[in-house]
Amino acid sequence: MKKHLTPFSFLFILLIIVSCGNNGSYHEQFTQDKPFVSRISDLNKSIEEIRKIENGKLIKDDINLLKYVYEIGKNDTYIVSYLFDEKGCFEIGIDGYFEMENDANNVVDGIKGEMNKSNYGNSSEGNNLSRWKNSDGTVSIELDYKDTKRGLFIATIFANE
């Protein structure tokens, strides 16, 4: 006797296949290697220290600049850039490049949630830009989300010394 694949069995198998390929939301994937808030602690580290701890694929290594790319989802990426001077890392930039607006928004909303729960408190908002500063003004964070309709966002962490 031959067994046939019933519609229910087909849907069940399809559901298993789809769920196995899911790596979580874009924000979950984004924070998998390193949560956004923890990147703030990379300020003032030397270029050698960053090389040792960064997990992305190195795409640029210059005397005062390191750039790493991370794959996210199926066809999307984000780039983490570190700028250095004689004191160490003074700026960290994170640029997200996604096909879908909702994926960019998911990461932006996740970053806002992380930051608002941190000791930096709630952001000041204006012109699709969120800003946070620490209490002594030595660190500031900006999240530019004006281009999420095109799947883009830019986050920058500054040492204000």
BAFI-3210 file (N, C-alpha, C; in Angstrom, 3 decimals, decimal comma, padded with zeros to 6 digits):
// residues 161
n [1|2|3|4|5|6|7|8|9|10|11|12|13|14|15|16|17|18|19|20|21|22|23|24|25|26|27|28|29|30|31|32|33|34|35|36|37|38|39|40|41|42|43|44|45|46|47|48|49|50|51|52|53|54|55|56|57|58|59|60|61|62|63|64|65|66|67|68|69|70|71|72|73|74|75|76|77|78|79|80|81|82|83|84|85|86|87|88|89|90|91|92|93|94|95|96|97|98|99|100|101|102|103|104|105|106|107|108|109|110|111|112|113|114|115|116|117|118|119|120|121|122|123|124|125|126|127|128|129|130|131|132|133|134|135|136|137|138|139|140|141|142|143|144|145|146|147|148|149|150|151|152|153|154|155|156|157|158|159|160|161]
n.u [000,840|000,647|001,725|000,463|001,325|-000,306|-002,217|-002,010|000,320|002,200|002,118|003,002|005,643|006,709|006,472|008,323|010,718|010,856|010,936|013,353|015,199|015,107|016,716|016,093|014,884|015,924|017,148|017,853|019,717|021,567|022,545|023,682|026,466|027,553|026,042|024,577|024,853|027,054|029,119|029,881|031,767|034,074|035,230|038,146|039,845|042,768|043,940|044,983|043,729|041,051|041,235|041,683|039,289|037,118|034,687|033,736|034,050|037,025|037,353|038,697|041,768|043,582|045,948|044,618|042,047|039,619|037,519|034,732|032,639|029,411|027,288|023,799|020,568|019,446|020,517|021,616|023,613|025,691|027,997|030,730|032,673|035,749|037,394|040,558|042,827|045,755|045,023|043,415|040,460|038,109|035,725|032,927|031,279|028,246|026,765|023,851|022,616|019,927|017,518|014,808|012,491|011,177|013,001|015,204|013,913|013,331|015,872|016,629|014,589|015,213|017,811|017,163|015,572|017,486|019,294|017,626|017,071|019,507|022,154|022,179|019,707|016,552|016,235|016,933|014,916|014,625|014,066|014,235|016,341|017,940|019,365|021,775|023,466|026,111|026,228|028,371|029,015|031,034|030,664|028,747|025,916|024,505|021,702|020,718|017,910|016,580|016,539|015,323|013,245|014,471|015,874|018,089|020,268|022,138|024,363|026,207|028,867|030,439|033,457|033,730|036,005]
n.v [-001,168|002,162|005,176|008,405|011,822|013,902|016,976|018,199|017,012|017,920|020,712|020,691|019,721|021,755|023,903|023,134|023,220|025,957|027,105|026,132|027,543|030,072|032,697|034,356|037,677|040,612|042,430|040,711|039,079|041,051|041,795|039,465|038,922|041,092|043,113|046,327|048,354|047,418|047,953|050,528|050,419|049,951|052,314|054,322|052,130|050,492|050,101|047,552|046,139|046,222|044,777|042,226|041,595|041,954|040,399|040,397|040,260|041,432|044,255|046,552|047,834|050,195|052,732|054,375|053,367|050,821|048,488|046,389|043,868|042,470|039,763|039,542|038,189|037,048|038,433|040,770|043,323|044,768|047,304|047,818|050,402|051,637|054,428|055,864|057,681|059,064|058,529|056,337|054,493|056,711|057,008|055,106|053,675|052,427|051,083|050,167|048,115|047,159|045,204|045,439|047,702|047,155|045,452|047,127|048,950|047,235|046,749|049,384|050,054|048,146|048,959|051,463|050,589|049,110|051,191|053,016|051,538|051,426|052,979|055,415|056,394|057,812|058,878|061,997|063,312|064,123|065,146|062,512|061,423|060,021|060,798|060,244|060,912|060,467|061,062|062,808|063,904|062,881|060,895|060,378|059,285|058,716|057,984|057,646|057,471|058,259|057,219|054,698|053,814|053,166|051,047|051,628|052,614|054,608|054,455|056,095|056,249|058,357|059,541|062,199|063,774]
n.w [000,000|-000,924|000,543|000,707|000,592|002,657|002,597|005,106|006,188|004,343|004,835|007,479|007,246|005,635|007,431|009,404|007,934|007,276|009,857|010,822|009,388|010,426|011,994|014,049|014,921|013,074|014,808|016,897|015,549|014,921|017,438|018,233|017,928|019,313|021,632|021,039|023,045|024,467|022,747|023,235|025,224|023,812|023,124|023,321|023,335|022,076|018,654|018,318|020,405|019,549|017,149|018,199|019,533|017,816|015,749|013,145|009,510|008,388|006,411|005,867|006,800|008,150|009,123|010,999|011,017|011,147|009,538|009,605|008,258|008,612|007,953|007,670|007,998|004,807|002,545|003,493|005,137|007,705|008,616|010,724|011,843|013,044|014,308|015,008|017,145|018,714|021,342|021,245|020,265|019,042|017,762|016,780|014,178|012,870|010,168|008,625|006,032|004,453|002,650|003,173|004,585|007,018|008,302|008,789|010,472|012,591|013,695|014,369|016,241|018,154|018,948|020,047|022,190|023,691|024,369|025,770|028,022|029,189|031,193|029,999|029,629|028,427|025,021|023,295|020,795|017,324|014,002|012,819|014,271|016,987|020,128|022,673|025,745|028,106|031,694|032,348|029,933|028,313|026,472|023,571|021,703|018,563|016,580|013,457|011,600|009,317|006,755|006,757|005,194|002,880|003,770|005,324|008,029|010,371|012,985|015,470|017,737|019,905|021,410|023,480|024,155]
ca.u [000,000|001,407|001,281|000,500|001,553|-001,548|-001,979|-001,562|001,713|003,002|002,221|003,805|007,035|007,081|006,631|009,583|011,805|010,909|011,341|014,764|016,007|014,921|017,792|015,611|014,647|017,150|017,820|018,484|020,913|022,469|023,165|024,231|027,909|027,846|024,957|024,938|025,279|028,393|030,112|030,328|032,979|035,230|035,853|039,464|040,690|043,762|043,625|045,323|042,679|039,856|041,512|041,576|037,934|036,090|034,397|033,287|035,032|037,796|037,342|039,641|042,706|044,453|046,654|043,665|040,699|039,285|036,132|034,306|031,296|028,644|026,138|022,588|019,510|019,917|021,283|021,816|024,854|025,991|029,435|031,185|033,920|036,422|038,374|041,528|043,863|046,797|044,409|042,655|039,244|037,304|034,421|032,483|030,133|027,565|025,904|023,040|022,164|018,944|016,577|013,445|012,314|010,813|014,203|015,938|013,148|013,480|017,172|016,561|013,761|015,979|018,871|016,510|015,187|018,716|019,842|016,707|017,171|020,869|022,334|022,097|018,329|015,778|016,894|016,299|014,509|014,366|014,441|014,606|017,632|017,913|020,659|021,985|024,759|026,286|026,010|029,459|029,162|032,221|030,238|027,436|025,483|023,477|021,087|020,064|017,018|015,753|016,488|014,880|012,375|015,375|016,562|019,374|020,371|023,511|024,537|027,567|029,241|031,545|034,136|033,723|037,099]
ca.v [000,000|003,397|006,272|009,683|012,998|014,656|018,419|018,531|016,574|018,839|021,975|020,450|019,640|023,099|024,697|022,728|023,727|027,410|027,464|025,802|028,570|031,362|033,040|035,388|038,977|041,279|042,968|039,582|038,724|042,197|041,782|038,140|039,027|042,072|044,079|047,705|049,086|046,984|048,551|051,792|050,144|049,879|053,637|054,491|050,950|050,615|049,393|046,148|045,556|046,038|043,652|040,965|041,299|042,114|039,121|040,543|040,058|042,656|044,702|047,663|047,951|051,327|053,184|054,943|052,917|049,412|048,277|044,997|043,652|041,358|039,301|039,437|037,706|036,322|039,266|042,075|043,491|046,006|047,547|048,474|051,128|052,196|055,473|055,956|058,695|058,630|058,107|055,112|054,608|057,876|056,959|053,814|053,848|051,208|051,389|049,024|048,106|046,087|045,287|045,720|048,757|046,610|044,908|048,289|049,458|046,281|047,009|050,726|049,963|047,374|049,820|052,442|049,888|048,847|052,440|053,597|050,734|051,556|054,126|056,647|056,859|058,063|059,707|063,195|062,971|065,216|064,934|061,109|061,230|059,828|061,131|059,947|061,333|060,054|062,164|063,795|064,427|062,375|059,961|060,633|058,288|059,193|056,966|058,317|056,513|058,960|056,458|053,313|053,450|052,564|049,951|052,106|053,382|054,914|054,691|056,565|056,373|059,326|059,943|063,656|064,331]
ca.w [000,000|-001,016|001,401|000,019|001,416|002,818|002,691|006,462|006,302|003,537|005,567|008,668|006,802|005,211|008,645|010,024|007,094|007,432|011,211|011,012|008,734|011,083|012,920|014,944|014,306|012,652|015,984|017,596|014,789|015,040|018,765|018,506|018,110|020,352|021,806|020,705|024,241|024,875|021,841|023,834|026,014|022,912|023,032|023,931|023,183|021,011|017,423|018,552|021,237|018,718|016,238|018,952|020,025|016,776|015,108|011,759|008,445|008,203|005,009|005,712|007,915|007,857|010,318|011,959|010,668|010,946|009,117|009,604|007,722|009,161|007,181|008,480|007,120|003,618|001,617|004,098|005,880|008,409|008,711|011,948|011,581|014,212|014,012|016,087|017,224|019,641|022,602|021,030|019,461|019,424|017,092|016,264|013,297|012,440|009,027|008,224|004,637|004,377|001,524|003,618|005,574|008,328|008,932|009,308|011,616|013,686|014,332|014,964|017,450|019,133|019,482|020,931|023,414|024,450|024,900|026,744|029,242|029,712|032,086|029,207|029,739|027,221|024,021|022,774|019,433|016,398|012,602|012,629|014,908|018,439|020,740|024,083|026,309|029,495|032,632|032,340|028,585|027,619|025,423|022,968|020,730|017,640|015,733|012,332|010,963|008,323|005,508|006,932|004,066|001,891|004,435|005,849|009,265|010,772|014,415|015,735|019,140|019,952|022,647|023,418|024,957]
c.u [000,899|000,823|001,444|000,700|000,259|-001,231|-001,479|-000,089|002,631|003,192|003,103|005,298|007,528|007,321|007,952|010,766|011,967|011,401|012,801|015,666|015,934|016,031|017,367|015,395|015,982|017,885|018,503|019,760|021,985|023,222|023,815|025,746|028,276|026,671|025,451|025,514|026,695|029,484|030,646|031,625|034,226|035,887|037,150|040,330|041,640|043,319|043,925|044,258|041,418|040,061|041,313|040,136|036,855|035,945|033,975|034,402|035,721|037,819|038,252|040,466|043,715|045,069|045,709|042,228|040,648|037,825|035,873|032,903|030,708|027,503|024,966|021,456|020,099|020,837|021,660|023,110|024,798|027,493|029,721|032,555|034,446|037,444|039,255|042,368|044,879|046,248|043,657|041,430|038,414|035,941|034,163|031,237|029,557|026,567|025,181|022,521|021,237|018,015|015,212|013,425|012,025|012,011|015,057|015,228|013,277|014,794|017,160|015,753|014,484|017,089|018,272|016,123|016,387|019,211|018,939|016,721|018,549|020,954|022,365|020,676|017,656|016,478|016,193|016,062|014,306|014,883|014,951|016,001|017,419|019,311|020,634|023,347|024,869|026,262|027,127|029,775|030,363|031,888|028,885|027,186|024,403|023,000|020,249|019,223|016,113|015,614|016,057|013,918|013,186|016,178|017,879|019,221|021,852|023,500|025,994|027,749|030,495|032,139|034,305|034,832|037,997]
c.v [001,250|004,439|007,562|010,805|013,803|016,145|018,843|018,161|017,520|020,163|021,832|020,415|021,015|024,008|024,372|023,299|025,231|027,785|027,134|026,865|029,918|031,592|034,102|036,690|039,590|041,877|041,858|039,143|039,806|042,167|040,450|038,195|039,976|043,036|045,506|048,440|048,678|047,527|049,872|051,581|050,000|051,243|053,645|053,233|051,168|049,818|047,898|045,449|045,286|044,869|042,314|040,600|041,339|040,800|039,209|040,240|041,390|043,027|045,903|047,773|049,023|051,785|053,729|054,478|051,402|049,347|046,786|044,914|042,403|041,036|039,191|039,053|036,953|037,160|040,622|042,106|044,731|046,081|048,292|049,083|051,711|053,224|055,686|057,217|058,192|058,143|056,789|055,384|055,795|057,896|055,552|054,077|052,500|051,609|050,122|049,192|046,910|046,303|045,807|046,793|048,179|045,979|046,035|048,852|048,545|046,517|048,363|050,686|049,186|048,187|050,850|051,791|049,591|050,117|053,032|052,830|050,861|052,750|055,451|057,202|057,093|059,057|061,047|062,913|064,229|064,895|063,523|060,802|061,105|060,111|060,767|060,495|060,764|061,281|063,209|064,321|063,919|061,404|060,400|059,589|058,920|058,026|057,686|057,284|057,162|058,158|055,003|052,876|052,808|051,416|050,341|052,732|053,589|055,164|055,090|056,754|057,247|059,421|061,455|064,276|065,167]
c.w [000,000|-000,071|000,631|001,038|001,476|002,872|004,072|006,651|005,536|004,268|006,807|008,302|006,371|006,415|009,339|009,250|007,284|008,819|011,480|010,397|009,412|012,102|013,908|014,195|013,899|013,849|016,773|016,885|014,930|016,370|019,104|018,745|019,236|020,471|021,560|021,911|024,650|023,951|022,389|024,615|025,140|022,703|023,831|023,898|022,015|019,784|017,573|019,390|020,413|017,760|016,940|019,291|018,949|016,000|013,652|010,771|008,180|006,729|004,778|006,988|007,537|009,175|011,395|011,729|010,546|010,534|009,034|009,037|008,369|008,208|008,150|007,542|005,945|002,749|002,200|004,908|006,751|008,589|010,008|011,651|012,880|013,742|015,241|015,981|018,249|020,982|022,475|020,177|019,946|018,746|016,571|015,433|012,910|011,370|008,600|006,815|004,443|003,190|001,966|004,715|006,954|009,046|009,518|010,539|012,826|014,429|015,023|016,259|018,545|019,766|020,447|022,255|024,300|025,139|025,981|028,061|029,896|030,653|031,331|029,196|028,401|026,306|023,863|021,298|018,609|015,017|012,325|013,158|016,406|018,970|022,221|024,486|027,708|030,394|032,618|030,939|027,805|026,487|024,894|021,883|019,872|016,789|014,682|011,584|009,913|007,027|005,677|005,830|002,949|002,497|005,076|007,229|009,566|012,276|014,637|017,232|019,171|021,358|022,547|024,252|024,117]
res [m|k|k|h|l|t|p|f|s|f|l|f|i|l|l|i|i|v|s|c|g|n|n|g|s|y|h|e|q|f|t|q|d|k|p|f|v|s|r|i|s|d|l|n|k|s|i|e|e|i|r|k|i|e|n|g|k|l|i|k|d|d|i|n|l|l|k|y|v|y|e|i|g|k|n|d|t|y|i|v|s|y|l|f|d|e|k|g|c|f|e|i|g|i|d|g|y|f|e|m|e|n|d|a|n|n|v|v|d|g|i|k|g|e|m|n|k|s|n|y|g|n|s|s|e|g|n|n|l|s|r|w|k|n|s|d|g|t|v|s|i|e|l|d|y|k|d|t|k|r|g|l|f|i|a|t|i|f|a|n|e]
***
